Amino acid sequence: MVFRTHMAHALEQARAAAARGEVPVGAVVVSPEGRIVAAAGNRTRQDHDPTAHAEMLAIRSACAALGCERLTGHDLYVTLEPCPMCAGAISSARIRRVYYGAPDPKSGGVAHGARVFSHPQCHHAPEIYDGVGEADASALLRAFFSERRGGGT
């Protein structure tokens, strides 16, 4: 079996989020057959909802589309290391694998901070693959925050 990444689709969602003035994070949920089931970018400002992270929105959309609360066998591609809230939702949804781009030393919940999946109370830990599309995801985040601070690139 040949590995096919879906990070380009997550990056598209992140760029769309940036264009809306949101922190540029995008996520896609992929079926066991390799089909994109749901895709989303951050919408916390647009929706006035602190839980409207790309991962949460993509998981909610995938569950609604499939008519179930579990995404067993599905993979999640996200441009930034999931925060603890999103990691909890990933575990509850029983996502099979998480592929993420940029690390998040400040707010991450997978390799940094809470490390949700290594906690004894975690009921399901997905396989984790970091650094997928990291250069593009990191560049997008750097440019977004640099612009917000009034700087160039």
TAVEN-V824577 format. One record per pair of residues at least 6 apart in sequence whose ideal C-beta (glycine too) atoms are under 6 Angstrom apart, sorted by sequence separation. I is the first residue (numbers start at 1). J is the second residue. D is the distance in Angstrom with one decimal. If there is no record, write none. Layout:
i	j	d
I	J	D
I	J	D
This chain:
i	j	d
18	24	3.8
30	36	5.7
31	37	5.2
44	50	5.8
63	69	5.7
116	122	5.9
17	24	5.1
105	112	5.0
109	116	4.8
146	153	5.9
28	36	5.2
29	37	4.8
44	52	4.7
117	125	3.9
29	38	4.6
43	52	4.3
62	71	5.7
14	24	4.2
143	153	5.6
14	25	5.5
28	39	4.4
42	53	6.0
14	26	3.5
42	54	5.1
13	26	2.8
27	40	5.8
41	54	5.3
40	54	5.1
26	41	4.6
10	26	4.3
10	27	5.6
25	42	4.8
40	57	3.6
10	28	5.1
40	58	4.3
9	28	4.8
23	42	5.2
76	95	5.0
81	100	5.1
22	42	4.2
38	58	4.7
74	95	5.9
75	96	5.7
6	28	5.3
71	93	4.6
72	94	4.7
75	97	4.4
76	98	5.0
77	99	4.8
78	100	4.9
79	101	4.5
80	102	5.1
81	103	5.2
87	109	4.1
22	45	5.6
38	61	3.7
55	78	5.4
73	96	5.3
81	104	4.1
87	110	5.7
6	30	5.3
17	41	3.2
38	62	3.9
70	94	4.7
71	95	5.5
80	104	5.5
83	107	5.1
16	41	5.0
17	42	4.5
37	62	4.5
84	109	3.4
13	39	5.3
20	46	5.9
83	109	4.9
14	41	5.8
27	54	3.9
55	82	5.5
81	108	3.9
82	109	5.8
13	41	3.9
26	54	5.3
27	55	4.7
37	65	5.8
82	110	5.6
88	116	6.0
98	126	4.9
25	54	4.6
29	58	5.0
81	110	5.2
87	116	3.7
97	126	5.5
56	86	6.0
59	89	5.5
84	114	4.2
94	124	5.1
96	126	5.9
97	127	4.4
98	128	5.3
99	129	4.6
100	130	5.6
27	58	4.2
55	86	4.0
91	122	5.6
95	126	4.8
101	132	5.9
84	116	5.4
101	133	4.3
102	134	5.5
29	62	4.0
53	86	5.4
56	89	5.7
91	124	4.8
99	132	4.5
101	134	4.8
59	93	5.1
102	137	4.2
101	137	3.1
102	138	4.4
32	73	4.1
31	74	5.9
29	74	5.5
30	75	4.6
29	76	5.6
28	77	5.0
27	78	4.2
26	79	5.1
25	79	5.4
25	80	4.8
79	137	4.1
14	79	4.6
10	77	4.5
10	78	5.9
11	79	5.9
10	79	5.1
7	77	5.2
6	77	4.6
24	140	4.9
24	144	5.0
7	132	5.2
11	136	5.6
7	133	3.7
14	140	5.7
18	144	5.2
5	132	6.0
